[in-house]
Amino acid sequence: MIDIVKDTKDIVRDAGEIKRIDYQGETNIIKVVRQDGYTYYIGTDDRDYWDIIRVDNLPDDFMPGNYYYVGNEWLKRDIPSPITGSTENI
C-alpha cells in the first residue's frame, strides 16, 4: 500500500508516505516522503484542496502530475509532448 496526494482536479501530484502534520508552527502542512526518500512539504490554507488516498499500487510509468485518480481508477493524462527542434536563428 502507498499513499497518493491529489488536487481537486483529481491530478495525482505525488506518491509515497503522505500525511497531514503541524510543522514549524504551521498547520495544514502535507508531508510527502517519496519512495526514494526525498521529503518535502506542501503548505496550504485550503485543507479541502488536497486529498490523501491509500492505494494498492501505482502505474508502472507513474510520474507526478501524469495521472488522474478518479474513484479507484488510474487515468493517464493527455499531456502534449514538448516542441522539439532547433532554436537557432537563421
CORCOR-V181717 format. One record per pair of residues at least 24 apart in sequence whose C-alpha atoms are under 10 Angstrom apart, sorted by the first residue. I is the first residue (numbers start at 0). GAP is how many residues later the second one is. Records with the same first field share a line. If there is no record, write none. Layout:
I: GAP + GAP
This chain:
0: 53 + 54 + 55 + 56 + 57
1: 32 + 33 + 51 + 52 + 53 + 54 + 55 + 56
2: 29 + 30 + 31 + 49 + 50 + 51 + 52 + 53 + 54 + 55
3: 28 + 30 + 47 + 48 + 49 + 50 + 51 + 53 + 54 + 60 + 65
4: 25 + 27 + 45 + 46 + 47 + 48 + 49 + 59 + 64
5: 43 + 44 + 45 + 46 + 47 + 58 + 59 + 61 + 62 + 63 + 64
6: 41 + 42 + 43 + 44 + 45 + 58 + 61 + 62
7: 40 + 41 + 42 + 43
8: 40 + 41 + 59 + 60 + 61
9: 40 + 41 + 55 + 57 + 58 + 59 + 60 + 61 + 64 + 65
10: 39 + 53 + 54 + 55 + 56 + 57 + 58 + 59 + 63 + 64 + 65 + 66
11: 38 + 39 + 40 + 41 + 50 + 51 + 52 + 53 + 54 + 55 + 56 + 57 + 58 + 62
12: 37 + 50 + 51 + 52 + 53 + 54 + 55
13: 38 + 48 + 49 + 50 + 51 + 52 + 53
14: 37 + 38 + 39 + 40 + 43 + 47 + 48 + 49
15: 38
16: 35 + 37
17: 34 + 35 + 36
18: 33 + 34
19: 27 + 32
